[in-house]
Amino acid sequence: MLSLYQILEFSLLVVNGFAIINKERVLNKYLKNRQHSFHEDSENSIVLRLVNLVLAVQTVLR
């Protein structure tokens, strides 16, 4: 059974993982696809939403 401490520790580790992702090395290929597309494909939609989530978390943590 999960305790409150374990849930808090897990969420802190996930946010920390988002914060340390290098934008130029890891997210660059997804960012290029986002800039040149005018419509949303169903397969890229989830990936682009995750990339946007990571970028938003990085912006908030600055």
C-alpha positions in Angstrom: 0.0 0.0 0.0 1.3 3.4 -0.9 1.8 5.9 1.8 1.6 9.7 1.4 5.4 9.9 1.6 5.9 7.4 -1.2 3.5 9.3 -3.5 5.2 12.6 -2.7 8.6 11.1 -3.3 7.5 9.6 -6.7 6.0 12.9 -7.9 9.1 14.8 -6.9 11.3 12.4 -8.8 9.2 12.6 -11.9 9.2 16.4 -11.8 13.0 16.4 -11.3 13.3 14.0 -14.3 11.4 16.5 -16.5 13.5 19.3 -15.2 16.9 17.8 -16.2 15.9 16.7 -19.8 18.2 18.5 -22.2 16.1 20.4 -24.7 18.7 20.5 -27.5 19.7 16.8 -27.3 16.5 14.9 -26.5 13.5 17.1 -27.5 15.0 18.6 -30.7 13.5 16.1 -33.2 10.1 16.5 -31.7 10.3 20.3 -31.6 11.2 20.4 -35.3 8.1 18.3 -36.1 6.0 20.6 -34.1 7.2 23.8 -35.8 6.5 22.5 -39.4 3.1 20.9 -39.0 -0.1 22.7 -39.4 -2.4 19.8 -38.6 -2.4 17.3 -35.8 -1.9 13.6 -36.5 -3.4 11.1 -34.1 -0.1 9.3 -33.6 2.0 12.5 -33.0 -0.6 14.2 -30.8 0.3 12.3 -27.7 4.0 12.7 -28.2 3.6 16.4 -28.9 1.5 16.8 -25.8 4.1 15.1 -23.7 6.8 17.4 -25.2 4.7 20.4 -24.4 4.2 19.1 -20.8 8.0 18.7 -20.4 8.6 22.2 -21.7 6.0 23.7 -19.5 7.4 22.0 -16.4 10.9 23.2 -17.3 9.6 26.8 -17.8 7.9 26.7 -14.4 11.0 25.4 -12.6 13.3 28.1 -13.9 
